[in-house]
Amino acid sequence: MPAPASRLGALPPYPFATLNQRVRELNAAGHNVLNIDIGNPDMPPPDCVVSALERSASDPRHHGYSGYKGTAIFREAVARYYARRFDIHIDPETQVLPLLGSKEGIVNLTLAYVDRGDSVLVPDIGYPAYSLGAYLAGASVSFVPVRAEHGFRMDLSELEHLVSGRTKIMWVNFPNNPTGAVCDGDHYQELVNFCRRHDVLLASDNPYVDVTYDEFSAGSVLQADGAFDTAVEFISFSKTYNMAGWRLGAAVGSARVLQNLLTIKSNVDSGHFEAIYDAGISAIDHTPQSWINARNATYQRRRDLIIDALPHIGLVAQRPLGSLYIWAKVVEGDGTSYAEQALTEAYVSLAPGAIYGPGGVPYVRMSVAIPDQSLDQALSRLKAWYAGRH
């Protein structure tokens, strides 16, 4: 058997794959582990989405290849979403490209733009796929500190010291995974101006744009002046419409960037099942705003339950305005030790903050996408476990 490619040596095991394996082993040993670690929506999609899938899958014409750019009617639906939601005009022919979920797009965009020896700016703290894509391409990662005192947003004065002539991409993500940080239009404009000045591609990962709380409304980087010259944004149906397993998303923005992304994608995938696109169209056009409001109200109630429990389990956190997560700082010790002990002693799985970069070491991440009964049980276990240690 030949040796695997050397590029695999640059890729650590995906953190959640390792965590899931630990959980499976404990469950196999008879422990009922409660997972509050991953943002996997626990509620179903809107009824209109499932109905659209059923109708489309029943059409015998829809079982062949759908085309590398997806269907025109799906791209048009994404353009309608941007017009309705952000008041942005999008050309569906050149400025929308369907994705097999955002994660695929993150890696393939990096492969389309980054060579060995190049650099990618990644927030420290941030989603691991941003750096893993760079490592796969043979590039280096420049971690940009994000701190609580700055609202877990990049300090642009620090960026000036990290950018170089080999910097190709800068990743941003608001509402943020894992911190829940949000972004206003002024900050997006500053990021666009910075990337235009330094000839860097600004990649905005925006899967939580419609998962917000306390009447906050998130925006799009493409609302900033000049964004289409330097930016691309990823949206995901996983979180907005509870369609995580459907693997549907879209890249929107610079036509030139999307053409280069399409060059990669057309060589490695053949698009989605047409019924998935039709379900996505129904999600965009027929999901009632009342459905989104009710879903977010459920998440907000769970957020508040977790925040109220934190003083009793040795954690502190800001109350996030968006995303599916509570980013909690450990009062004593570090997040890795806390998560390990919670898993092996209380049988509750949390995400250790170190997964999200060196700056995440003092933290753990908790998800609100957990059924109410499981969340109540998990918090009760953590309270009893922590009380027994103090």
Protein Blocks (a to p, Z undefined) as FASTA:
>chain_A
ZZddfklmmpccdfklmmmmmmmmmmmnopacddfkbccdfbdcdfklmmmmmmmmmpmk
lmccebjnlpfklmmmmmmmmmmmnopacdfklmcccdebjklmmmmmmmmmpcghiacd
ddddddfklmmmmmmnopacddddddfkloopacfklmmmmgcfklmbdcddddddfklp
acdfklmmmmmmmmmmnopacdddffklmgcgehiacddfklpghklmmpccdddfklmn
opmknopaddedjfklmmmmmmmmmmmbgbjafklmmmmmmmmmmmcfklmmmmmmmmmm
mmmmmmmmmmmnopacdddfedjbdcdddfbhcfklmmmmmmmmnopacddfklnojklm
mpccddfkbcfklmmmmmmmmmmmmmmmZZ
